[in-house]
Amino acid sequence: MATFENFLPDEDTYDRILKYDLNYTYTMNYSEFYAWNLKCISELSEDDRLWLEGLCRRIEKNSIRLMDLESCAAFHAHGFHYNMDGELCIMMPR
């Protein structure tokens, strides 16, 4: 299985998040954002870490779908990140 880092957004995706999601008012650059996510992961309880590992395995197998109720289209999960409130955000591809 790939490591957690393989499921985090790349720099271009982070730039898109900053540009399009008005809920994100981050002032950190990508390196800081990446470090923030690694910090959030490192602070998980053992149970939460195991759960996240299971999520990543399922993302790898394309067995997690997300649906936007506006369009009702289901997309395979692509990755995740933690927002500045420490909430898990599961991403779907463009």
Residue, then its C-alpha position, 0 to 999 in steps of 0.5 A: m500500500a502507498t503511504f499516506e503522503n501519496f494521497l495528499p494533494d499536490e501543489d497544483t491541487y493546493d493552489r486550486i483549493l486556495k483559488y476556488d474554495l472560498n472556505y479556505t483562507y489559508t495563508m500558508n504555502y504548500s510546504e507548510f500545508y503539507a507539513w500541517n497534514l503530516k502533523c495531523i496524521s502523526e497526532l491521530s490515535e491508533d484507531d484513527r490511524l488504522w481507519l485512515e489506512g483502511l480508507c487509503r486502501r479503499i481509495e487505492k481500490n477505487s471502492i470509495r465514491l463521493m456524491d455531490l448532491e447538486s449534480c448527483a454524480a458519483f466520483h471515485a475518491h482520489g485522496f484526502h487532506y486536513n483543513m485548518d480545523g483539523e477536519l478530514c476532507i476526502m477529495m475526488p478527481r477533477 
